[in-house]
């Protein structure tokens, strides 16, 4: 059972009263219908629950974070029908993006909408008391931390308001906080979440103590706080709550990213989608389905197993060939379309043939649309959940923290070899920098197609080495949308180089 995040009349009224688009002066002033507004809301437990579900709902719009996290890296080409199809993605692929980019605007807007909705719950924390309120508030703190972390990864220092929501005009008075100040708020929010979240969620899809520990460990790792990262990540490992899917019972690793394996014992935090409510291109965020799946599908496909799609986010030949011989992850993660067509008789269209951003012959198999999974529009309402934090990710992050922090190479190898063993690979017996490089390689092989590669390269100082067109001291972050800079009226400086 997935968490019920369908929009209803109450949530529609809340969203209208929030006027959520971004954190600048482009908020929309809307008179809330049915007499519901922020002054009269939060008088019952159901009010808090519905507002929380409205915050979870924004997570579904972060599919673009995943797609662009791959396209911006050396893992994938933009793809599509042509070199101008979704031009913002094509620009990011070439590292030619500017402050005028609708797709980067989406990342800014939707993640700030998430921050705003979480803050709406938190600023009303003391209105009433009810059983389970600490758990609910902890979820809101987790979600605010999650959205702020995404914003920090993409745009660098951002404006923050720990005590509540942004209001009209505050873009002109609240500065962009320093990177360390944003991290401090994220750490503070996650500390509250970790302390107050349950080990087992009240409903499938809601966050847990393990999710807070894992995200906090990741936040520490991004700051090279290796000891703190190790502490948090080992809490998850030692909890006994998780295991690598395919290593116990009748589980089949090849199915890990399919609908049948959603919310498995490997899932530490999973963004929930459903195929029962669709949307159109004029409002992709209105879909309750995982739009990323349709965008990643094979253009003009006719054949078994998969549905057709739009042919974006195409793994490169170099990424496909980077897998070690015998690595089971290669075929679980990437579909060689020519080999598949030869084997099954399937047909497909190539689409974009640009030599920089075009067809590669490979598709992101983890998130390809499967036949019979969806009940609505095949391209826009795929139900496949996004595995935002997996246990394999936790093991690899812990291995990296232990190794790079000079803490314990033997334990780092143990965690790394657990992941390698599931992939059908021999254990390694490395130390020091050689072990570091192996962890980096296995992290790429394990996490390809999941939106992490660009940020892994940036945080470890390797982006200029691996990403074509990358300019150091500029492309580590993306430009603040031009309209937000304009709304701030000189209060915010644009990121360097943009």
GINOR-V910142 format. One record per residue. N is the residue number from 1. PSI is psi as a letter, one per 20 degrees, with the letter a starting at -180 (999 if undefined). NEAR is the number of other C-alpha atoms within 8 Angstrom. D_LAST is the distance of its C-alpha to the last C-alpha in whole Angstrom. Layout:
N;PSI;NEAR;D_LAST / N;PSI;NEAR;D_LAST
This chain:
1;p;3;45 / 2;q;9;41 / 3;q;9;40 / 4;n;5;41 / 5;k;9;37 / 6;q;6;38 / 7;p;7;38 / 8;a;6;40 / 9;h;6;41 / 10;g;7;41 / 11;h;11;37 / 12;h;9;36 / 13;g;13;37 / 14;g;13;36 / 15;g;10;32 / 16;g;11;33 / 17;h;13;34 / 18;h;7;31 / 19;l;10;29 / 20;p;10;26 / 21;g;11;23 / 22;a;12;20 / 23;j;12;20 / 24;b;12;19 / 25;j;12;21 / 26;j;8;22 / 27;q;11;25 / 28;p;7;27 / 29;o;6;31 / 30;p;7;33 / 31;o;6;37 / 32;p;11;38 / 33;r;6;41 / 34;j;5;44 / 35;j;5;44 / 36;p;11;41 / 37;r;10;39 / 38;i;8;37 / 39;h;4;40 / 40;i;7;43 / 41;r;8;42 / 42;l;11;42 / 43;i;8;46 / 44;r;7;47 / 45;h;8;46 / 46;h;6;45 / 47;g;10;42 / 48;g;11;41 / 49;g;9;41 / 50;h;10;40 / 51;h;13;37 / 52;g;14;36 / 53;h;10;36 / 54;h;13;34 / 55;g;13;31 / 56;h;11;32 / 57;h;10;32 / 58;h;12;28 / 59;h;9;28 / 60;h;14;29 / 61;i;10;26 / 62;j;11;24 / 63;h;10;25 / 64;h;11;21 / 65;h;9;20 / 66;g;12;23 / 67;g;13;22 / 68;h;12;18 / 69;h;14;19 / 70;g;18;21 / 71;h;15;19 / 72;i;12;16 / 73;a;12;19 / 74;j;14;22 / 75;h;13;24 / 76;q;13;24 / 77;q;17;23 / 78;g;13;22 / 79;b;16;25 / 80;a;13;26 / 81;h;11;28 / 82;r;11;26 / 83;i;13;23 / 84;j;7;22 / 85;p;8;23 / 86;m;7;21 / 87;h;8;18 / 88;h;11;15 / 89;h;11;17 / 90;g;14;17 / 91;g;10;14 / 92;g;12;13 / 93;h;13;16 / 94;i;11;15 / 95;l;11;12 / 96;k;7;10 / 97;q;10;9 / 98;r;7;6 / 99;i;9;7 / 100;n;7;10 / 101;o;10;12 / 102;h;7;15 / 103;h;9;16 / 104;h;10;13 / 105;g;9;14 / 106;g;9;18 / 107;g;12;17 / 108;g;12;16 / 109;g;11;19 / 110;h;13;22 / 111;h;14;21 / 112;h;14;21 / 113;g;13;24 / 114;g;15;26 / 115;g;13;25 / 116;g;11;26 / 117;g;13;30 / 118;g;14;30 / 119;h;13;30 / 120;g;11;32 / 121;g;13;35 / 122;h;11;35 / 123;i;10;35 / 124;k;8;38 / 125;h;8;39 / 126;j;6;42 / 127;g;7;44 / 128;r;8;46 / 129;q;6;48 / 130;q;6;49 / 131;p;4;49 / 132;j;6;46 / 133;h;8;44 / 134;h;8;42 / 135;g;11;42 / 136;g;11;40 / 137;h;12;38 / 138;h;13;37 / 139;g;13;36 / 140;g;14;33 / 141;g;14;32 / 142;g;13;31 / 143;h;13;29 / 144;g;14;27 / 145;g;14;27 / 146;g;10;26 / 147;g;12;23 / 148;h;13;22 / 149;g;11;22 / 150;g;9;20 / 151;g;14;17 / 152;g;12;17 / 153;g;9;17 / 154;g;8;14 / 155;i;12;12 / 156;b;10;13 / 157;p;10;15 / 158;r;13;16 / 159;q;8;18 / 160;q;8;22 / 161;n;7;25 / 162;h;5;28 / 163;i;6;31 / 164;b;9;30 / 165;q;9;28 / 166;q;8;25 / 167;r;5;27 / 168;p;8;26 / 169;i;8;24 / 170;i;10;23 / 171;h;13;19 / 172;i;11;20 / 173;h;8;22 / 174;o;9;21 / 175;r;10;19 / 176;p;9;16 / 177;q;10;19 / 178;r;8;19 / 179;g;10;18 / 180;h;6;22 / 181;h;8;23 / 182;g;14;22 / 183;h;10;24 / 184;g;8;27 / 185;g;10;27 / 186;g;13;26 / 187;g;11;29 / 188;g;8;31 / 189;g;12;31 / 190;h;15;32 / 191;g;10;35 / 192;g;10;36 / 193;g;16;36 / 194;g;12;38 / 195;h;7;40 / 196;i;10;41 / 197;q;14;41 / 198;q;8;43 / 199;g;7;44 / 200;p;6;45 / 201;q;11;43 / 202;h;5;45 / 203;q;7;44 / 204;p;9;42 / 205;i;12;38 / 206;q;9;38 / 207;q;11;37 / 208;r;13;39 / 209;g;14;39 / 210;h;11;38 / 211;g;11;35 / 212;g;14;34 / 213;g;14;35 / 214;g;14;33 / 215;h;11;30 / 216;g;13;31 / 217;g;14;31 / 218;g;11;28 / 219;g;12;26 / 220;g;12;28 / 221;h;12;27 / 222;h;8;24 / 223;j;6;24 / 224;k;7;27 / 225;m;9;30 / 226;h;12;32 / 227;g;10;35 / 228;h;9;34 / 229;g;16;33 / 230;g;12;36 / 231;g;9;38 / 232;g;12;36 / 233;h;16;36 / 234;h;9;40 / 235;g;10;41 / 236;g;14;40 / 237;g;11;41 / 238;i;6;45 / 239;h;7;45 / 240;j;7;47 / 241;i;7;45 / 242;q;12;43 / 243;r;9;44 / 244;p;11;42 / 245;p;12;43 / 246;i;12;46 / 247;i;10;47 / 248;q;6;50 / 249;c;5;52 / 250;j;5;52 / 251;q;8;48 / 252;o;9;47 / 253;h;8;43 / 254;i;7;43 / 255;j;8;42 / 256;h;10;40 / 257;j;10;37 / 258;r;10;40 / 259;h;9;41 / 260;i;5;44 / 261;j;9;42 / 262;q;11;40 / 263;l;9;40 / 264;a;7;42 / 265;i;10;43 / 266;i;12;40 / 267;o;13;38 / 268;h;14;36 / 269;p;12;34 / 270;p;12;34 / 271;p;11;32 / 272;p;12;35 / 273;r;13;35 / 274;q;14;38 / 275;j;14;39 / 276;i;10;41 / 277;o;10;39 / 278;a;13;36 / 279;r;12;34 / 280;r;9;32 / 281;h;5;29 / 282;i;4;28 / 283;m;8;28 / 284;h;11;28 / 285;i;8;27 / 286;i;8;31 / 287;q;14;32 / 288;i;17;34 / 289;r;16;34 / 290;n;18;31 / 291;h;13;29 / 292;h;10;28 / 293;g;15;31 / 294;h;17;32 / 295;h;12;28 / 296;i;17;29 / 297;r;16;33 / 298;p;14;34 / 299;p;12;34 / 300;k;9;38 / 301;p;13;39 / 302;o;9;43 / 303;a;9;45 / 304;r;7;46 / 305;g;6;44 / 306;q;10;40 / 307;r;13;39 / 308;r;13;37 / 309;b;15;33 / 310;i;12;30 / 311;k;15;29 / 312;r;11;26 / 313;m;16;25 / 314;o;16;27 / 315;q;15;28 / 316;r;12;27 / 317;h;9;31 / 318;g;7;29 / 319;g;11;29 / 320;g;11;32 / 321;i;7;34 / 322;i;7;33 / 323;q;10;35 / 324;q;6;38 / 325;p;4;42 / 326;j;6;43 / 327;o;10;40 / 328;h;8;41 / 329;h;10;38 / 330;g;10;37 / 331;h;8;39 / 332;h;10;38 / 333;h;11;34 / 334;p;13;34 / 335;p;11;36 / 336;o;9;37 / 337;h;9;38 / 338;g;7;40 / 339;g;7;42 / 340;g;11;42 / 341;h;10;43 / 342;h;8;46 / 343;h;6;47 / 344;i;8;47 / 345;j;8;48 / 346;q;11;44 / 347;r;9;42 / 348;r;9;39 / 349;q;8;36 / 350;g;8;34 / 351;c;12;31 / 352;p;12;28 / 353;j;10;29 / 354;p;9;26 / 355;i;6;26 / 356;g;6;22 / 357;j;14;22 / 358;a;15;26 / 359;p;14;29 / 360;i;9;30 / 361;j;9;33 / 362;q;14;32 / 363;q;16;32 / 364;n;14;31 / 365;h;10;34 / 366;h;10;34 / 367;k;13;33 / 368;q;14;34 / 369;p;16;36 / 370;q;8;40 / 371;q;9;43 / 372;j;5;45 / 373;h;10;42 / 374;q;13;41 / 375;i;9;43 / 376;b;11;41 / 377;p;9;38 / 378;h;11;38 / 379;h;12;34 / 380;i;16;33 / 381;k;21;35 / 382;p;19;36 / 383;i;14;37 / 384;p;15;36 / 385;q;11;35 / 386;p;8;31 / 387;n;10;32 / 388;g;9;30 / 389;o;13;32 / 390;q;11;34 / 391;h;12;37 / 392;h;10;36 / 393;g;11;33 / 394;g;13;34 / 395;g;13;37 / 396;h;13;34 / 397;h;11;32 / 398;g;14;35 / 399;g;16;36 / 400;g;12;32 / 401;g;15;33 / 402;h;16;36 / 403;g;14;36 / 404;h;10;32 / 405;j;9;34 / 406;k;7;37 / 407;g;9;39 / 408;n;8;41 / 409;h;13;41 / 410;g;6;44 / 411;h;9;43 / 412;g;13;39 / 413;h;13;41 / 414;g;9;43 / 415;g;12;40 / 416;g;13;39 / 417;h;11;42 / 418;g;8;43 / 419;g;12;40 / 420;h;12;41 / 421;g;10;44 / 422;h;10;43 / 423;j;9;41 / 424;k;9;45 / 425;q;9;44 / 426;q;7;46 / 427;q;7;45 / 428;q;6;43 / 429;m;5;45 / 430;r;7;42 / 431;r;8;41 / 432;c;9;38 / 433;h;6;35 / 434;h;8;37 / 435;h;12;37 / 436;g;12;33 / 437;h;8;32 / 438;h;8;35 / 439;g;12;33 / 440;g;8;30 / 441;g;8;31 / 442;h;10;34 / 443;g;10;31 / 444;g;9;29 / 445;h;11;32 / 446;h;9;33 / 447;j;11;30 / 448;p;12;28 / 449;j;14;28 / 450;j;12;27 / 451;j;13;23 / 452;i;12;23 / 453;g;15;23 / 454;g;13;19 / 455;h;9;19 / 456;g;8;22 / 457;g;11;21 / 458;g;10;18 / 459;h;8;20 / 460;j;7;23 / 461;k;7;20 / 462;j;9;21 / 463;g;12;18 / 464;h;10;17 / 465;h;5;21 / 466;h;9;21 / 467;o;10;18 / 468;p;8;18 / 469;i;6;15 / 470;p;9;13 / 471;o;7;11 / 472;q;7;13 / 473;j;7;11 / 474;f;11;8 / 475;j;9;9 / 476;h;8;12 / 477;r;10;10 / 478;r;11;8 / 479;q;10;6 / 480;p;11;9 / 481;p;12;10 / 482;g;8;10 / 483;h;6;14 / 484;h;11;14 / 485;g;14;12 / 486;g;8;14 / 487;h;11;17 / 488;i;13;16 / 489;l;8;17 / 490;i;8;15 / 491;h;11;16 / 492;p;9;13 / 493;q;6;10 / 494;q;8;7 / 495;q;11;6 / 496;p;6;6 / 497;i;5;4 / 498;999;8;0
